[in-house]
Amino acid sequence: MMRNPSKVVLLRNMVGPGEVDDDLEPETKEECSKYGEVVRCLIYEIPGVADEDAVRIFIEFKSMASAIKAVVDTNGRYFGGRIVKASFYDHDKFKRFELAD
């Protein structure tokens, strides 16, 4: 979980496939802003993978410290009856929209 820290946090298992609605992005961005300034929130759905990995929510923070706080606080937390999996995501891959790794 804490390997290779980056300013980009990947949240998995917050919602399942087909459960993304118009409120998810602004609500997630607002919730994560309590850890620090959020530069961007991006939701990406991958078809044909395990339910817990299908919807990926990427949060790009302005600072590394904010991203670390977010991972520590959100990993293992319950959201809508699901256990959230939070980890760091490679900043360069995020910038290139390589979001399925």
RARA-V10823 format. One record per helix or strand of 2 or more residues. SS is the DSSP state (h for helix, s for strand). FROM is the first residue (numbers start at 1). TO is the last residue. Records with the same first field share a line. If there is no record, write none. Layout:
# RARA-V10823
SS = FROM-TO ; FROM-TO
This chain:
# RARA-V10823
s = 8-12 ; 38-45 ; 55-61 ; 78-79 ; 82-83 ; 85-89
h = 22-35 ; 51-54 ; 64-74 ; 91-95
